[in-house]
Amino acid sequence: MQLLNKTIKGIKKTDKLFNEKAQARLDNLTKPQGSLGRLEDLAKQVAVITGKEAPALKNKVIFTFAADHGIAESGVSAYPQAVTAQMVANFINGGAAINVLARHVGARVVIVDLGVASDLKAQAKLIIKKVGFGTKNMANGPAMKREEAVQAIENGIEIFEHEFRKGIDIAGIGDMGIGNTASSSAITAVITGLAVEDVTGRGTGIDDRSFASKIEVIKKAIALNKPDKGDALDILSKVGGFEIGGLAGVILAASSKRIPVVIDGFISGAAALVAYTLVPETKDYMIASHCSVEKGHKAILHYLGLSPILDLHLRLGEGTGSALGISLVEASIKILTEMATFSSAAVSERVAG
């Protein structure tokens, strides 16, 4: 708990003064005021997060965390659990969607095994920070011990801090783990107070019978484990996942370093809920990249008060939405820092009336 407590203490409220300074510059650029819409809002948000009038986003990092979920044995996914390890190999080889989109936006991908149910070997493109070989089946009892929940979060913090020493100006988060939409639905239902039916989707594309069963399994897990809505560690330990905890750790660490963190889809959103429940101030450091097809993700965004940048009907995860979101955030900063002002470009300003 020492690292977690230290990180939490390092998270401060953002300084709204930088919103005013960024707004003043945006209003003096060669365009009608507010004409670049959401791009202007993003630029102001990054200025506030970083505490810089002219932030630069040169070092872009996407954290893709993988882990398995014991609930997969209850038939909540259309794919076998072995796919988690197989997709990690795909990430390492650069052939997954996240690799393609990260290359497209100039971001490096940090691939981490937080709890894959296979004995993967550390290598240049894979970090092993395994809490366990997958969680236990939450339908039969707690997914993990409370100490393991803390470890998962602290592992995420450690990974972020290691990469931070190499340089991070903006972070994105993503996931891989068969069964993790079930855990995310449970976390979302507990924290938001919504019914399981209202926050559960089809994940990898299960049929009607499996979908109905998935809802019942999640209900059973919540009823059995009785997670405490106000205790993020209790929720994570009883119905969460190792990668979800790790991603929450990245959000906490990024917030403590005043680094904007771009949230991907449903699983990343569940991690954001965990981080927010631990430290509400983390919300100010989050940027929602998109709105997932998973209806639980919409519930998360509404609960956190986050407005997604994109709505492209995505539901892949991996950090794919984060990569696209980072691209637009970077565009907003270039508008703020590279665009000419009326005076520098010798352009007449608006006349009254």
N, C-alpha and C positions, 0 to 999 in steps of 0.2 A: 504493500500500500504506500510505501514511502515515495516512490516515483510518481504514482498517481496523485497523491496529495500535493506534492511539490508542483506538479504541472497545473493542477486545479488552482492553486494559489497564484500562479503566474498569469492567469487569464484575467484581463482587465476590460472594463467597459471601453468602447471605442470613443474617440474624440470627435464630436460632431463639427468642430471648428473646421476640419478639413473638408467637410461637405460644403461649407460656405465658400471656402477658397476655390474648390474645384468648380462650384457653380458659377462663381465670378469669372473664371477663365472660360468656361464653356459658353457663357453668355456673350463673351467678347470675341468669339471665333467667327470666321466668315460664313455665317449661316443665320437664318432666322432662329431666334431663341427656342430651344426645345425641339427643333426640327429633326434631330437624330434620335428622338424618343428614348427607347430602352437603352441604347448604347450610352447615352449621357448618364442615365441612372447607374449603369454598371461602372462607368468611370468614376463617378462620385463615391460609389460604395467601396471600390478598391482604394481610393484615396483615403477614405475614412479608416478602412481596415489597416492599411500600412502606415498611416500617419505621415504620408508623403504627398506633397503637392504635385510632383511629377514622378509617379511610380514607374518602374520598368519591369516587364515580365519576360526576362531573358531565359530564366531557368524554370522550365515547366516539367513537373513530375506527376505521373499518375501511379498510384499505389493500387495494385491488383492483388487482393488477398484471397487465398483458396483454403477451404476446409470442408469436411464432410459432416453430415447430420444424421444421427441415429434414426430420426423420424422417417428417413428414406425407406426403411424396411417396412413401413406401414403403407407403402404404395402411393405416396403423394406426388411422385414425379413420373413423367413419361420415359425417363432415361435411367439406366442402371447407375449405381454409385461409382462404378469404375470410370465413368466419364469425367469425373472431377480430376483425377490424376492424368487422364489422357489429354484433357484440355490444358492442364499445366504444361505438359510436354509441347503442346501446340503453341502456347505462349512463348516458351523458351526458344522454339524454332522460328518464331516471328510470323507464324501463319494465321493467327487469329484476327478477328475484327479489331480488337484493341490495338494490336501491333500496327495494322494498316492505318488506323485513324491517328494513332500517336505519331507515326512517321509523318503523316499529312500535316499535323499541327506543330511538329518539331518538339514533341515531348518525349522524355525518357520514361520507360515503364519499369517499375520496381515490382517484381513478381515474388510473392512470399507464400510459403506453406505454413499456415497457422494451425492446421489440423486435418490434413488430408489422410484418409484411411489407408494409405500406402506408405511404404518406407522409401521416400524420395531422397535423392542424394543432393547435397549442396553443390552448386557449381557457379560459374561466373554470372549466369543469368537467373539464378534461383537462390533465394534466401530461405533457410530453414529456421523457423521460430515456432516449432510445433508445440502446442499446448497438450495435445493428445491425438490419438488416431481416430478422429471424429468424435462428436458428442454422443451421449447416450440417447436412446429413444425417449423423448419428452412425454410421450403418451404413457410411459410406464413409470416415470419418475423424473427428477430434475435432469436437465440436459448436461449439466456439469456441476462441479463443486463451486462454491462462492470464491474460493481461492483461485480456481481456474479462470473464473470470470475476470478477476483482478489481473491475473497473469496475461490473459488475452489482450486486455486494454493496455497494460504496461508494455507488452511486446510491440504493439502498434506505436506507442510513444517512442520506444527505443529505435524502432526502424525509421520513424520520421526524423528523429534527432540525428541519426547516423547520416541520412541523406541530406539533412539540412546543412551539415558541415561541408558538403560538396556544392551546395548552392540550390536554394528553392525560392522562387519568387511567387509561384502559384502552384497549388496542389490540386489533384483530382483523385477521387477514390472510386474503386470498382471491386467486383467480387466474382468468385466462381465457387459453386458448391451445390451439388445435387441435394434437393430437399430444403434449400435455404429460403424459398418463398413461404414455406409453412412456418418456419421460425419467425420470419419477418411479419407474417400475418398475426401470429400470436403476440409478438411484441407490440405491434400497432394496435391491436384490439385492447390490450391491457392499458397502454399509456393513453390512448385517445378516449377510451371508454365506449367505443363503437362495437356493434355486434360483429362476431366473427364473419358472418355472411357478407357484411358490408366492407370488409377489408381483405377478403380472400379472392384470388384470381386463379387462373388455370396454369400459371407458372410456365412450364416447358410445353404446354399444350395438351393436358390430360383430357380424357373424354368425360361425358356427363356422369357416369357411374363413379369414376375416380375422383371427380370434382366434389361430388356429394360426400364421398367418404373422407376426402381431405378436410372438409369443413367439420365433420364430426370428430375426426382425430384431433384437430386443433382445439375444439371445444373441450374434449376429454382432457387434453394436456393442461389447459388452463384451470379446469375444475379440479383436477388432481393435485396440481402443484401450487395453486393459489398464490401466484406472484403478487408482490406488494407494489401497487401502482406508483407509489412515491419513492421506491428504492430501486434505482437503475441496476445495481449489482444483483439484487434479488431477481429481477425480471430476466436479466441476461443469463444468470446461472440456471434458472428454471426452464426457460423456453427459448433461449438464444443459441448463438453459434460462435465458434472461435473467431471466424473471420469478421463477424459483425462486431464483436468486442474489439478486435484489432483495428477496424476502421473507425470505431468510436475513439480509440486512442489517437489515431492520426488527426481526427478533428480537434481533439483536445490539445494535442501538441502544436498543431498549426495555429490554433487560436492563441496559445501562449506566446507564439513567436510573431504574432500579427501578420500571418500569411493567409491570404484568401484560400478557401478550400471549396472546390466545386464538387457538388454532390451528384452522383449518377442516378440510378433508378430506385426500385423498391428496396432492395437489400441495403444499399448505401443510405437510403432514407431511414430504414430501421436503425442503422448505426447512428444516424443524426439524432433520432429520437432518444437513444441511449445517452449520447453526449449532452443533449439539451436537458434531459432529466437530471443529469449530474451537475451541469453548469449552464443555466439558462442563457448566460452571456455568449455562449458559443454560437447562438443563432445569428448574431451580427457578423460573424466571420464566414457564414455559409452562403454559397451561391447555388441555386437550383438550376442545373443545366437543362433539364427537360421534364416533361410530364409523361410518365410511363403508361403503358396500356393497363398495367396492374392497378385495379381500383384502390388498393390499399395505399399505393403511392400518392394518389390524389388526396386521400385522407391525411397522410403525413404532411404534405405540403400545406394543406389548409390548417392543420393543427399548429404548424410551426410559423405560419404566416409568410411562407416563401412563395415568390412568383416565378415559375419556370421560364427560362429563356425560350425554349423550343418545345414544340409538340409534334413529333415526327412518328408517333405510334411505335416507339422503341420499346423493347422488353428483353433485351439481351443481357444487360449487365456488363461485366468485365471492365467497366470504366469508359465504355464507348460514348455514352452521353456526356461524360466529363470532358473527353477530348474535344468534342464539338463545342461544348460550352466554353472551354478554355480559349478556343479560337476566337469566339465572339468577344470574350472579355478582353483578350489582347487587342482586338480591333478597337474596342472602346478606349483603351489606354492610348493607342496611337492617335486617335482623334483628339484626345485631351492634350497630348504632348507634342504632336507633330503638325497639327493643322495651324494655319496662319491666323493671326488676329486681324481685325479690321485695320488697325493702325499699321501693322507690319506689312500688310499686303496693299496698303493704300486704297482700300475699298471703302466707299461711303457707307456710313451706318444708317440705320433706320431713322426716318424723320418722324416727328410726333404726328399723331392723328391716325 
